[in-house]
Amino acid sequence: MILAGGYIAFAMLLVALPRSGAVILTVAALGLACGLPAGPILSLPARVLQPATRAIGMGLFYAV
């Protein structure tokens, strides 16, 4: 839910950016919308990987 909401908000703000007179506020809202999905995205590998392979998997995840 948070991922989809963040992506939709980001897309709407990108469309609104060239049409808005309040550029600074739009860019600030854009930054907040980009930050929402970061937490859930970073928690996904820890949920999927087994403890024995978690170190290698997290290293590959952050490298990509």
VEXDREN-2710 file (C-alpha; in Angstrom, 1 decimal):
% VEXDREN-2710
k/r/px/py/pz
1/MET/0.0/0.0/0.0
2/ILE/2.8/2.4/0.9
3/LEU/4.7/1.5/-2.2
4/ALA/1.8/2.1/-4.6
5/GLY/0.8/5.3/-2.8
6/GLY/4.3/6.7/-2.9
7/TYR/4.7/5.9/-6.6
8/ILE/1.3/7.4/-7.5
9/ALA/2.0/10.5/-5.5
10/PHE/5.4/10.8/-7.2
11/ALA/3.9/10.5/-10.7
12/MET/1.2/13.1/-9.9
13/LEU/3.8/15.5/-8.5
14/LEU/6.0/15.1/-11.6
15/VAL/3.1/16.0/-13.8
16/ALA/2.3/19.0/-11.6
17/LEU/5.9/20.3/-11.4
18/PRO/6.1/22.2/-14.7
19/ARG/2.5/23.5/-14.2
20/SER/3.0/24.8/-10.7
21/GLY/4.0/28.3/-9.6
22/ALA/5.1/27.0/-6.2
23/VAL/8.2/25.0/-7.4
24/ILE/9.9/24.8/-4.1
25/LEU/6.8/23.3/-2.4
26/THR/6.3/20.9/-5.2
27/VAL/9.9/19.7/-5.1
28/ALA/9.7/19.3/-1.3
29/ALA/6.5/17.2/-1.7
30/LEU/8.3/15.2/-4.4
31/GLY/11.1/14.4/-2.0
32/LEU/8.6/13.3/0.7
33/ALA/6.8/11.1/-1.8
34/CYS/10.1/9.5/-2.9
35/GLY/11.0/8.8/0.7
36/LEU/7.8/6.9/1.5
37/PRO/8.6/3.7/-0.3
38/ALA/12.3/3.5/0.8
39/GLY/11.6/1.7/4.1
40/PRO/9.4/-1.0/2.7
41/ILE/11.8/-1.6/-0.2
42/LEU/14.8/-2.0/2.1
43/SER/13.0/-4.4/4.3
44/LEU/12.0/-6.8/1.5
45/PRO/15.3/-8.8/1.2
46/ALA/15.4/-9.4/5.0
47/ARG/12.0/-11.1/4.7
48/VAL/12.9/-13.3/1.8
49/LEU/16.5/-14.4/2.6
50/GLN/17.3/-17.2/5.0
51/PRO/19.7/-16.3/7.8
52/ALA/22.5/-18.3/6.3
53/THR/22.5/-16.3/3.0
54/ARG/21.3/-13.0/4.3
55/ALA/24.7/-11.3/4.4
56/ILE/25.5/-12.2/0.8
57/GLY/22.0/-11.4/-0.4
58/MET/21.9/-8.0/1.3
59/GLY/25.3/-7.2/-0.2
60/LEU/24.0/-8.0/-3.6
61/PHE/20.8/-6.0/-3.0
62/TYR/22.7/-2.9/-2.0
63/ALA/25.2/-3.3/-4.8
64/VAL/22.4/-3.3/-7.4
END
